[in-house]
Amino acid sequence: MFRKLLITTLFTALSAQAIAADVIASRIVSAANPLTQIITALGAEATLVGIDQTSHTSPSLNKIPDIGYRIALSSEGILALKPDLVLLAFDSGPQTVLEQIKQSGVEMIQFPELVDVDHIQDAISTIAAKTGREKSGIALSKKVADDAQRLQLMSEQQPPLNGFFILQEAQLGSPQISGAHTSADKLLNLLNIKNLFANDFNNYRAVSLENQLKKRPDIVLIGHRGHFGTAAQEKGEPIPPFQRRSSGMENWPEALQPKCVFEVNMSHYLVYGIHIFSEGEALLTAINACLQEQ
């Protein structure tokens, strides 16, 4: 999973040099949260003139014009911002919009899906070169690799855990729960928590309370799209990564309550990018602290 640091550094430097011959971008549109994260971490947030819906994760990013959802982009809306570089996710679209942006002459880079450390490092290298921040890119690539290695070692040292991920608790009806082949399933794997619904179905599916109770999870993670409380949202404060729920699961019998329940912000934990490993380590540390109290 991990490259030797020397190889990573040399590859990053060489890739950056190859791209650096191009003009440094000063007006960037980012159509994916993982790419926006990289730009911000490199200190290039001031170059952003437009970002997609999922990238509005801080007060400063909330001030940047919204270009819509990454799979339903508008060429008119993007080109109206007069970008000199458009960064796209592997699934950005529709394809007709991408063709229109390409025909406009604006430089466009579409990244493959970021599925591991190597893919994240390649994206860092490309964006660092396009923003003239090659040295920062090398440092960021090393940090991501170090964070990933720490999380892997930490998760391997903990006893096996069982759990599942609820995609925002439903007000009416059964909540959507993650099966296999989802971002939430990938998060559980990173934390070395066995997804109790991975063998039952793919993607997300509504699951009744009765079937949830049958699984007897140690850990339940509940994903939210916004703040965990209205007070912070009204103040415009940054969204916290996670919060432990001391009251456990609503409507569950006391005898069947999971050992630990955490609400997690999906803009942090369902985005496979530069922060997933460090924030995964923080969440796993909190989970272990909770378990020690049992």
N, C-alpha and C positions, 0 to 999 in steps of 0.2 A: 504493500500500500504506500509505503514511504520511499522516496528517493534518498540516496546519499546526499548529504547537504552540499558537498562539493559539486556533484553533478547537477543538482538543482540550481545552484548559484550560477554555474557556467551556462547552463541552458537558458536560464532567465536572462542573463546578461547578453548572450548572443542573440536571443529572440528580440530583445529590446533594441539592440543595435540595428538589426535588420529592419525593424519597423520605424526606427527613429529617423530614417532618411525622409520620411513623409513629413508633411507640415503638422506642427503641433496643433491639436484641436483646442479651440477656445469657446465653442458653443456646442455643447453636447446634449443630445436627447438620449435618455436611458429608458428602455422599455422592459426592464426586469429588475426586481429588488436585489438579487445577488450582484448584479453589475453596478447598481447604484451604491451598494455597500462598499464595493472596491473603490469607486471614485471618491467617496467620502473618506475612507481610510487613508487614501493617498494624499489627502489634503487638497483635492481638486473639486470640491463641491461647488465652488464659485463658477465653474465652467458649465454647470448644468442649467439648461434653459427650459427643459421639459422632462417629466418623469411619469412613469405609469402609476396606476392606482395603488399597487402594492408597495410602492417605494415611499409613500408618505408616512414615515415612521418616526419623525422627530419634528419639533417646532420649526426648525430651519428648513427642512424638506417640505413641510406643509405650505411654505410660501412659494414654492416652485410650481409653475403651471402644470396641470394634469393633462396627459395625452390619452387617457382611457385605459382600458384593460389590455394587456399585452397581446391577447389573441383576437382582439376586435379593434385594431388601430385604424386611424384615419390619416391618410396621406396629407390631406389639406390641413388638418390640425397640426401635424408635425412640421410640415414645410413652412407654415405660417410663423413658426418660431425662428426661422432662418438658421438652422443648425449647420455646422460644418462636419458633424459626425453623428451618426445614429447607431446606437448599440442595441442589439436585439437578442432575445432569448432564442433557444432552439425551436420553440413552438410559437414564436411571434407571428402575427398575421393579421388579416388574411393575405394570401400570396399576391393577390392583385395589388394590394397596398404596398407590399415590398417591391414589386416591379415598378410601381409609380415613383417610389423614393429613389430607386436605382436609376431610372430614366431622368430624374431631375438633376443628376450629377452630384448629389450629396453623397459623401462617403458613408458606407453602411457596412457594419461588421455584425454578422450573426454567429453567435457562439453555440457550440454543442452543449448538450445537457451537462451540467456540473454534477458528476456522480461520485467523484472521489477527490483526493487531495491534488493529484496531478492535473485534473481538469481545472480546478480552482486556481492553481499556480499558473497554468497557461493563460487563463483569463486575466490574472493580475499582471503578467508580463506584457500582454498586448495593450491593456489599458494604461499601464505605467508608461510605456513607450509613446503612446498616442497623446499623453498629457505631459510628457517631458519630465516624468518623475521615476526614472529608472532605478535610482538608488533606493528610493522609498519602496518601490515594487519588490526589490530583492529582499529587503528587510521584512516586508509584509508576507512574502512567500515563506520565509523561514519561520515566522511566527505561526502561520497556519499549520505548517508541518509539525512544529513543536507542540502546539495545542492539540492536534489530532493524536499525536503519540501519547501525550499525557492522559487524554481521555481513554484511549484504548487500554493502556496499562491499568488505569483506575477501574474500568468496567470489568476487566478480566480478573481482577483481584477480589471483586465482591461476590458474595454467594448468589446463586441463580435466583432471579425474581420473575414473577408472572404478573401480567397486567394488560391493560388495553387503553386505547385513546378514544375519547369522545369528542366529536367535532361540534363543539358548542352545544350545550344542553338545550334541548328543545323545550319551548314553553308549552306546546301542545303535541301530543303524540310521542312516539319513541324517538330517542336521539340517534343521530348518525354515528356509527362506530367504525373505526378503521379496520379493514381487513388487510390482506397482503397487497404488495405493489403500490403503496401510497407513501407520501412524505412522512406521515405519522408512523407508519411501520418502519421506515428507515430510521427515524428518531429512536424508537424503542430498541432497535437493533444496536444503535450506537451506545445506548445506555445499558446494554446487555439485559434487557427486560424482554422475556418471551411474550410475543403478542398472542393472546389467548384466542383471537379470532382469525389469525393468519391462515389457518387450515380450513376455515369455514367459508370464506368468500374473498374476492378481490375488491379493491376500491373501498367505498364507504356504503354502509347499509344500515337501515333502521333496525334496531334490535330491541326487543321488549325487555321490560324490567325483569321478568322471570328468567329469561335467557342470560341476562347479565349476571344475575345472582348465582346461576348455576356454575359460572366460571370461577368463582371464589378468588378474585385477584388480590395480589399483595399491594399493587400500585395501580391507581387510576389517574390518568392525565386528562384534563378537560381543556380543550382549546377554545380560546376566545379571540375575536377579531379586534376588539377595542380594549378599553380600560376595564379593570376588574370592579371598579366602582365609579359612580358618576362624579364624585367630588374632584378627582384628579382630571377627569375629562373636561370638566367645566373650566378648570384652571389652565388647560392647555399644556399640562405637564407631559414629559416623555412617557411612553408606554413602558411599564416595568416588564421584565422578561417572564417572571413567574411569581406565584403566590401560593403558599400552603393554605389549604382549607381545613381549619381545625374542626369544623362541624361534620366533616365526612360527606358521604353521598346522600342527597335528598331522597326521601322515601325508601331508603334501605333499612331493613331491620338491624338493630344494633349488633346482634350476634354475627351478621354477615358483612359488616363494614370492612372495606379494605384497610390495610395497615396505614396507608398514607394516600392522601388525595391532593393533587396540585393542579391549580389553574395555570395554564401556560399561554403566553401570547403567541399566536400563530405567525405573526410577522417576524418573530424571532426563531421559533422552533420548527416551523414547517418550511423554512427557507434554507436550502442547502448551499451555504456560502461561507464567507470568511469567518463568521462569528459562530457557526454551529458547534464547533468543537469546544471553544472556550465557554460558551453558554451551556453546552451540554455538561461540561465538567461542573459548572456552578449548580446546575439542577441536580446532578447526581450526588454532589456533596450534600445538598439539602435533603435529598431522599434518604441518604445514609444516616444523616443526623436524626431524621424522623424515625427511622427504623430502630435506632439505638434507644429511643424513648419508649419503645413497646415493651 
